[in-house]
């Protein structure tokens, strides 16, 4: 299945411009903080899924909460792609790990390589691993997009209310 992210990149660029104007920042002055924010959001997503909590019988958070955490990471991946001027806007689902814990660890591993190199090749590999997660959640990409746009609206509201 093809995932065309062109419209999401465009919407993210608009939000990023609003944030830059409101907070007097730029891609250059915030790249490291956005990479750290991405890693934090991936952790919050993992926490919502509870996939690693072998000591607990408590189930995952509700799907809408899990998706909300996932799209927080998607916002930062898109923003970082804009920052490094990636030309890749379309992805295919590729081979993923056999469980969510392994896939999240792979995203962390590849995101760490991206942090070190900060180039398009390492970005694409990390983002590809991240984009393979919804398959493990048994969630359609259209559902992820809907969650992204909902969160985008919340993020604009936050900018409008001095968040």
Secondary structure, DSSP 8 states (H G I E B T S, - for coil): -EEE-HHHHHHHHHHHHHHHHHHT--HHHHHHHHHHHHHHHHHHHHHHHTTT-TT-------HHHHHHHHHHHHHHHHHHHHHTT----EEE-----SSHHHHHHHHHHHHHHHHHH-SHHHHHHHHHHHHTHHHHHT--HHHHHHHHHHHHHHHHHHHHTT-
